């Protein structure tokens, strides 16, 4: 079956009807209908401007407003009749508007093209999504701060190469995640700022001969200003790529969080317990409690990074200006927004209910000679060169390994055989508590430094 040539957009140019498969293949309405509310928002601003410059009468403008309001209601109620024959969200809305109000509906498209129209719609959509994502990230940050405050004195092992390195506090570790999200939010705000310029008025690619007021339209839609070049305006998708790059970084950070949560819930670590509502069991192993939410978030990070790669490949060979290729920008962008927001919500809901196992964390921190660096620093303060101190501590660790003891369990006479600089006060630095307490500078792991960092962070978020 082929379409009637009279249904074809700009059908006067064509002598053949569109093949039915091609009609479906090239249509975007199945996914770009998500932009309907933003399309209507842009059309209302455009109609107001057209009236102010004398292209539309006040009666035509009001009829357009009324028709668009009715269409918005139909879409909200789920009774709008979407048609593949109309190809995309823009033509579906315009066709329905013309059906409702007659010729005034056809006048709405004066001074614009679907090229600058869709570029505007996507920016309106993404601007709103960024605001929603940012709000969810702030919610997650607050959850991390609350948990970090509860765990400011909880001692756990800090790792490098996944080997016990030095003792830290769990609160300090949680604040590391907070800092990642802080940078992520800064990147999102930068992205939003660069995106917030209005393409509408660029028309198909060269602008329009009508005396439009792009500054008025930009103000009505909350944009900083109109874009500066019509060719770039309709073909630019940098903002979508930049957002997906920022989203990929956020998802990479969430994936790192997830990896640690998965490790910490395992029997081998047993540092934390996740709430039952965020885990599942096994179909055959009744003892299992699987950390499904962190695992799934970890997996979804690859999905979002894949969308970034898709958009980069989409744009890399396109000449100016608009090309049909750009129809492929929406599904990766939409899915990135959905995936990121859902993952952030899952974490924001889950983090407040994480329960730490203090004894297990403390016991693990005592393994692996985690206060060895403290002993080296102690010797340096006593006057030893750091390289000499490093060698002495290496001998102390070897003694501990051979005798199955932690550094704090080695007797003073044994330590003094390694260096006469060591005196009774050494045990104040060899304990886990002494180690973390000594690091009270800004950015350090001491409980007082953690609490100060939380207080500063709360002021930033307020």
C-alpha positions as CSV (number, residue, x, y, z in Angstrom):
1,X,0.0,0.0,0.0
2,X,1.2,3.5,-0.8
3,X,0.0,6.8,0.5
4,X,-2.1,9.2,-1.4
5,X,0.1,11.9,-2.9
6,X,-2.2,14.5,-1.5
7,X,-1.1,13.4,2.0
8,X,2.5,14.1,1.3
9,X,4.1,17.1,2.9
10,X,4.8,19.7,0.1
11,X,3.0,17.3,-2.2
12,X,2.8,19.7,-5.1
13,X,6.5,19.1,-5.7
14,X,6.1,15.3,-6.1
15,X,4.5,13.2,-8.8
16,X,4.7,9.9,-6.9
17,X,3.3,8.9,-3.6
18,X,5.7,7.8,-0.9
19,X,6.2,4.1,-0.6
20,X,4.4,2.8,2.5
21,X,7.6,1.2,3.9
22,X,9.6,4.4,3.3
23,X,6.8,6.5,4.9
24,X,7.1,4.4,8.1
25,X,10.9,4.2,7.9
26,X,11.4,7.9,7.6
27,X,8.8,8.9,10.2
28,X,9.9,10.0,13.6
29,X,6.5,10.6,15.3
30,X,6.7,7.3,17.3
31,X,9.5,8.8,19.4
32,X,9.6,12.6,18.8
33,X,6.0,12.9,20.1
34,X,7.8,13.2,23.5
35,X,8.6,16.8,22.4
36,X,4.9,17.7,22.0
37,X,4.7,19.9,25.0
38,X,7.8,21.8,24.1
39,X,6.7,22.1,20.5
40,X,3.5,23.7,21.7
41,X,5.5,26.0,24.1
42,X,7.7,27.2,21.2
43,X,4.7,27.7,18.9
44,X,2.9,29.9,21.4
45,X,6.0,32.1,21.7
46,X,6.4,32.2,17.9
47,X,2.7,33.1,17.4
48,X,2.9,35.9,20.0
49,X,6.0,37.4,18.2
50,X,4.3,37.0,14.8
51,X,1.4,39.0,16.1
52,X,3.5,41.7,17.6
53,X,5.3,42.3,14.3
54,X,2.0,42.3,12.3
55,X,2.2,39.0,10.6
56,X,-0.8,37.6,12.5
57,X,-3.9,39.5,13.7
58,X,-4.8,39.3,17.4
59,X,-7.8,37.2,16.4
60,X,-5.5,34.7,14.6
61,X,-3.1,34.7,17.5
62,X,-5.8,34.0,20.0
63,X,-7.2,31.2,17.8
64,X,-3.8,29.6,17.6
65,X,-3.5,29.8,21.4
66,X,-6.9,28.3,21.9
67,X,-6.2,25.5,19.4
68,X,-2.8,24.7,20.8
69,X,-4.3,24.6,24.3
70,X,-6.9,22.1,23.1
71,X,-4.3,20.0,21.5
72,X,-2.2,19.9,24.6
73,X,-5.2,18.7,26.5
74,X,-5.9,15.9,24.0
75,X,-2.2,14.8,24.3
76,X,-2.4,14.8,28.1
77,X,-5.5,12.8,28.0
78,X,-4.1,10.3,25.5
79,X,-6.8,10.9,22.9
80,X,-4.7,12.7,20.3
81,X,-4.7,10.9,17.0
82,X,-1.0,10.6,16.0
83,X,-0.4,9.8,12.4
84,X,2.7,8.4,10.6
85,X,1.4,10.1,7.5
86,X,2.2,13.4,9.1
87,X,5.8,12.2,9.7
88,X,6.7,14.0,12.9
89,X,5.4,15.7,16.0
90,X,5.5,19.1,14.4
91,X,3.3,18.3,11.4
92,X,0.9,16.2,13.5
93,X,0.3,19.2,15.8
94,X,0.1,21.7,12.8
95,X,-2.4,19.4,10.9
96,X,-4.6,19.1,14.0
97,X,-4.4,22.9,14.6
98,X,-5.4,23.6,11.1
99,X,-8.3,21.2,11.4
100,X,-9.4,23.0,14.6
101,X,-9.0,26.7,13.6
102,X,-8.6,26.7,9.8
103,X,-6.2,28.9,7.8
104,X,-4.8,30.6,10.9
105,X,-3.2,27.2,11.7
106,X,-1.4,27.3,8.4
107,X,-0.1,30.8,9.1
108,X,1.7,29.7,12.3
109,X,4.7,28.3,10.3
110,X,5.5,31.7,8.8
111,X,9.1,32.6,9.4
112,X,10.3,29.2,10.7
113,X,11.1,25.7,9.4
114,X,11.0,22.3,11.0
115,X,14.8,22.6,11.1
116,X,14.9,25.4,13.6
117,X,11.7,24.2,15.2
118,X,13.1,20.8,16.2
119,X,16.4,22.4,17.3
120,X,14.4,24.6,19.6
121,X,12.2,21.8,20.9
122,X,15.1,19.6,21.8
123,X,16.8,22.4,23.7
124,X,13.6,23.2,25.6
125,X,13.2,19.5,26.4
126,X,16.8,19.0,27.5
127,X,16.9,22.1,29.5
128,X,14.0,20.8,31.6
129,X,15.6,17.3,31.9
130,X,18.9,18.8,33.1
131,X,17.0,20.7,35.8
132,X,15.2,17.4,36.9
133,X,18.5,15.5,36.9
134,X,20.2,18.2,38.8
135,X,17.5,18.2,41.5
136,X,17.8,14.4,41.8
137,X,21.6,14.7,42.1
138,X,21.2,17.2,44.9
139,X,18.9,14.8,46.7
140,X,21.5,12.0,46.4
141,X,24.2,14.4,47.7
142,X,22.1,15.2,50.7
143,X,21.6,11.5,51.4
144,X,25.4,11.0,51.2
145,X,26.0,13.9,53.6
146,X,23.5,12.5,56.1
147,X,25.1,9.1,56.0
148,X,28.6,10.5,56.2
149,X,27.6,12.4,59.3
150,X,26.4,9.2,60.9
151,X,29.6,7.4,59.9
152,X,32.2,10.2,60.6
153,X,34.0,8.1,63.2
154,X,33.5,4.7,61.6
155,X,37.0,3.3,60.8
156,X,37.4,1.2,57.7
157,X,40.4,0.2,55.4
158,X,41.3,2.6,52.6
159,X,42.5,0.8,49.5
160,X,44.9,1.3,46.6
161,X,45.1,-1.5,44.0
162,X,42.3,-3.0,46.1
163,X,44.9,-3.8,48.8
164,X,44.6,-2.4,52.3
165,X,46.6,0.9,52.3
166,X,45.7,3.2,55.2
167,X,42.8,3.4,57.6
168,X,40.1,6.0,56.7
169,X,36.7,6.8,58.1
170,X,33.6,5.6,56.3
171,X,32.3,9.1,56.4
172,X,35.3,10.3,54.5
173,X,34.8,7.6,51.9
174,X,31.2,8.7,51.4
175,X,32.4,12.3,50.9
176,X,34.6,11.2,48.0
177,X,31.4,10.1,46.3
178,X,29.9,13.5,47.1
179,X,32.8,15.3,45.5
180,X,32.4,13.3,42.3
181,X,28.7,14.4,42.1
182,X,29.7,18.0,42.9
183,X,31.9,18.1,39.8
184,X,29.2,16.3,37.8
185,X,26.6,19.0,38.7
186,X,29.1,21.7,37.7
187,X,29.5,20.1,34.3
188,X,25.7,19.9,33.9
189,X,25.3,23.6,34.7
190,X,28.0,24.5,32.2
191,X,26.2,22.3,29.6
192,X,22.9,24.0,30.3
193,X,24.4,27.5,30.0
194,X,26.0,26.8,26.6
195,X,22.8,25.2,25.3
196,X,20.5,28.0,26.4
197,X,20.4,29.9,23.1
198,X,17.4,30.1,20.8
199,X,17.7,28.6,17.3
200,X,14.2,29.6,16.3
201,X,14.3,32.1,13.5
202,X,17.2,30.5,11.7
203,X,14.4,28.9,9.6
204,X,15.6,26.1,7.2
205,X,19.3,27.3,7.2
206,X,19.6,30.9,6.0
207,X,17.2,32.8,8.2
208,X,14.0,34.4,7.0
209,X,13.0,37.6,5.1
210,X,10.2,38.3,7.6
211,X,11.0,41.0,10.2
212,X,10.9,38.6,13.1
213,X,12.1,39.6,16.6
214,X,14.3,36.7,17.7
215,X,15.2,38.5,21.0
216,X,11.5,38.7,21.9
217,X,11.0,35.0,21.3
218,X,14.2,34.1,23.2
219,X,12.9,36.1,26.2
220,X,9.5,34.5,26.0
221,X,11.1,31.0,26.1
222,X,13.7,31.8,28.8
223,X,16.7,31.6,26.5
224,X,19.8,33.8,27.1
225,X,19.7,35.2,23.6
226,X,19.2,34.0,20.0
227,X,21.9,31.9,18.3
228,X,24.3,33.9,16.2
229,X,24.5,31.9,12.9
230,X,21.6,30.4,11.1
231,X,23.6,27.5,9.5
232,X,25.0,26.4,12.8
233,X,21.7,26.9,14.6
234,X,19.8,24.2,12.7
235,X,22.7,21.7,12.4
236,X,24.3,22.0,15.8
237,X,23.9,19.1,18.1
238,X,27.0,19.8,20.3
239,X,24.7,20.4,23.3
240,X,23.2,16.9,23.0
241,X,26.7,15.4,22.7
242,X,28.0,17.5,25.6
243,X,25.1,16.4,27.8
244,X,25.6,12.8,26.9
245,X,29.3,13.2,27.8
246,X,28.4,14.7,31.2
247,X,25.8,11.9,31.6
248,X,28.5,9.3,30.8
249,X,30.7,10.7,33.5
250,X,27.9,10.7,36.0
251,X,27.1,7.1,35.1
252,X,30.8,6.2,35.4
253,X,30.8,7.6,38.9
254,X,27.6,5.7,39.8
255,X,29.2,2.6,38.4
256,X,32.2,3.1,40.6
257,X,29.9,3.5,43.6
258,X,28.1,0.4,42.5
259,X,31.2,-1.7,42.3
260,X,32.2,-0.8,45.9
261,X,28.7,-1.5,47.1
262,X,28.7,-4.9,45.4
263,X,32.1,-5.7,46.9
264,X,31.2,-4.5,50.4
265,X,28.0,-6.6,50.5
266,X,29.9,-9.8,49.6
267,X,30.7,-12.3,52.3
268,X,34.4,-11.7,51.6
269,X,34.1,-8.0,52.7
270,X,30.8,-7.9,54.6
271,X,31.2,-4.2,55.3
272,X,27.6,-3.1,54.7
273,X,24.0,-4.3,54.2
274,X,21.7,-2.9,51.6
275,X,18.0,-2.7,52.3
276,X,15.9,-5.7,51.2
277,X,13.8,-3.5,48.9
278,X,16.8,-3.0,46.6
279,X,18.0,-6.6,46.4
280,X,16.6,-9.9,45.2
281,X,17.1,-13.5,46.0
282,X,18.1,-16.6,43.9
283,X,15.7,-19.0,42.3
284,X,17.6,-22.0,43.6
285,X,19.9,-20.7,46.4
286,X,17.8,-19.5,49.3
287,X,20.7,-17.9,51.2
288,X,21.4,-15.4,48.5
289,X,20.8,-11.6,48.7
290,X,21.9,-10.1,45.4
291,X,22.7,-6.4,45.1
292,X,20.6,-6.0,42.0
293,X,20.3,-2.3,42.0
294,X,24.0,-1.5,42.1
295,X,24.7,-4.2,39.6
296,X,22.1,-2.9,37.2
297,X,23.3,0.7,37.5
298,X,26.8,-0.6,36.9
299,X,25.6,-2.2,33.7
300,X,23.6,0.8,32.5
301,X,26.7,2.9,32.5
302,X,27.8,1.2,29.3
303,X,24.4,1.9,27.8
304,X,24.8,5.6,28.3
305,X,28.4,5.7,27.1
306,X,27.2,3.9,24.0
307,X,24.7,6.7,23.3
308,X,27.5,9.2,23.5
309,X,29.5,7.3,21.0
310,X,26.4,7.0,18.7
311,X,25.9,10.8,18.7
312,X,29.5,11.4,18.0
313,X,29.4,9.1,15.0
314,X,26.1,10.6,13.9
315,X,27.6,14.0,13.6
316,X,31.2,13.4,12.5
317,X,30.7,13.5,8.7
318,X,27.7,15.8,8.3
319,X,28.1,18.8,6.0
320,X,26.3,22.0,6.9
321,X,23.4,22.5,7.4
322,X,20.6,20.2,8.5
323,X,20.5,16.5,7.3
324,X,18.0,13.8,7.8
325,X,20.7,11.9,9.8
326,X,19.8,14.2,12.7
327,X,16.5,12.5,13.2
328,X,18.7,9.8,14.9
329,X,19.7,12.2,17.7
330,X,16.5,11.9,19.7
331,X,16.3,8.2,20.8
332,X,19.8,8.1,22.2
333,X,19.3,11.5,24.0
334,X,15.8,10.5,25.3
335,X,17.1,7.2,26.6
336,X,20.2,8.8,28.2
337,X,17.9,11.2,30.1
338,X,15.6,8.4,31.3
339,X,18.4,6.0,32.3
340,X,20.4,8.7,34.2
341,X,17.4,10.0,36.1
342,X,16.2,6.5,37.0
343,X,19.7,5.4,38.2
344,X,20.1,8.6,40.3
345,X,16.6,8.0,41.8
346,X,17.5,4.4,42.7
347,X,20.6,5.6,44.5
348,X,18.9,8.5,46.2
349,X,16.3,6.1,47.5
350,X,18.8,3.5,48.6
351,X,21.7,5.4,50.2
352,X,19.7,6.6,53.3
353,X,19.1,2.9,54.2
354,X,22.6,1.6,53.9
355,X,23.7,0.0,57.2
356,X,27.4,-0.3,57.9
357,X,28.9,-3.1,59.9
358,X,31.4,-1.3,62.1
359,X,33.1,-4.3,63.7
360,X,33.8,-5.9,60.3
361,X,35.2,-2.7,58.9
362,X,37.4,-2.1,61.9
363,X,38.7,-5.7,61.8
364,X,39.5,-5.4,58.1
365,X,41.4,-2.1,58.7
366,X,43.7,-3.8,61.2
367,X,44.8,-6.2,58.4
368,X,47.5,-5.4,55.9
369,X,49.6,-3.2,58.2
370,X,47.5,-0.1,57.4
371,X,49.4,2.1,59.9
372,X,52.8,1.5,58.3
373,X,52.9,5.0,56.8
374,X,52.1,6.4,60.2
375,X,55.2,4.7,61.6
376,X,57.3,6.1,58.8
377,X,55.9,9.6,59.4
378,X,56.7,9.1,63.1
379,X,60.3,8.3,62.4
380,X,60.6,11.3,60.0
381,X,59.3,13.6,62.8
382,X,62.0,12.1,65.1
383,X,64.7,13.1,62.6
384,X,65.1,10.2,60.2
385,X,65.3,10.7,56.4
386,X,62.1,9.5,54.8
387,X,63.9,6.8,52.7
388,X,65.6,5.5,55.9
389,X,62.3,5.5,57.7
390,X,60.7,3.6,54.8
391,X,63.3,0.9,55.1
392,X,62.9,0.6,58.9
393,X,59.2,0.3,58.5
394,X,59.6,-2.4,55.9
395,X,61.6,-4.4,58.4
396,X,58.9,-3.9,61.0
397,X,56.3,-5.2,58.5
398,X,58.4,-8.2,57.8
399,X,58.6,-8.9,61.5
400,X,54.8,-8.6,61.7
401,X,54.3,-11.0,58.8
402,X,56.7,-13.6,60.2
403,X,55.1,-13.5,63.7
404,X,51.5,-13.0,62.6
405,X,51.1,-9.7,64.4
406,X,49.9,-6.2,63.5
407,X,52.4,-3.3,64.0
408,X,50.6,-2.2,67.1
409,X,51.1,-5.7,68.6
410,X,54.9,-5.7,68.2
411,X,56.6,-4.9,71.5
412,X,58.5,-1.7,72.1
413,X,61.9,-3.5,72.6
414,X,61.4,-5.3,69.3
415,X,60.7,-2.0,67.5
416,X,63.7,-0.3,69.2
417,X,66.0,-3.0,67.8
418,X,65.0,-1.6,64.4
419,X,65.5,2.0,65.4
420,X,66.5,3.6,68.7
421,X,64.4,6.7,67.7
422,X,61.3,4.7,68.6
423,X,59.9,5.4,72.1
424,X,56.7,4.6,74.1
425,X,54.7,7.3,72.2
426,X,54.9,5.3,69.0
427,X,51.8,3.3,70.0
428,X,49.8,6.6,69.8
429,X,50.3,6.5,66.0
430,X,50.1,2.8,65.4
431,X,46.5,2.5,66.5
432,X,43.8,3.0,63.9
433,X,42.2,5.7,65.9
434,X,45.5,7.6,66.2
435,X,46.1,7.2,62.5
436,X,42.8,8.7,61.3
437,X,42.8,11.4,64.0
438,X,46.2,12.7,62.9
439,X,44.8,13.6,59.4
440,X,42.7,16.5,60.5
441,X,43.7,19.0,57.8
442,X,41.2,20.1,55.1
443,X,40.4,17.1,52.9
444,X,41.7,14.6,55.6
445,X,39.9,11.6,57.0
446,X,39.9,12.6,60.7
447,X,36.3,12.7,62.1
448,X,36.6,16.5,62.9
449,X,37.8,17.1,59.3
450,X,34.9,15.0,57.9
451,X,32.3,16.9,60.0
452,X,33.8,20.3,58.9
453,X,33.6,19.2,55.3
454,X,29.9,18.1,55.8
455,X,29.1,21.5,57.3
456,X,30.7,23.3,54.4
457,X,28.9,21.1,51.9
458,X,25.6,21.7,53.4
459,X,26.1,25.5,53.1
460,X,27.0,25.0,49.4
461,X,23.8,23.0,48.8
462,X,21.5,25.4,50.7
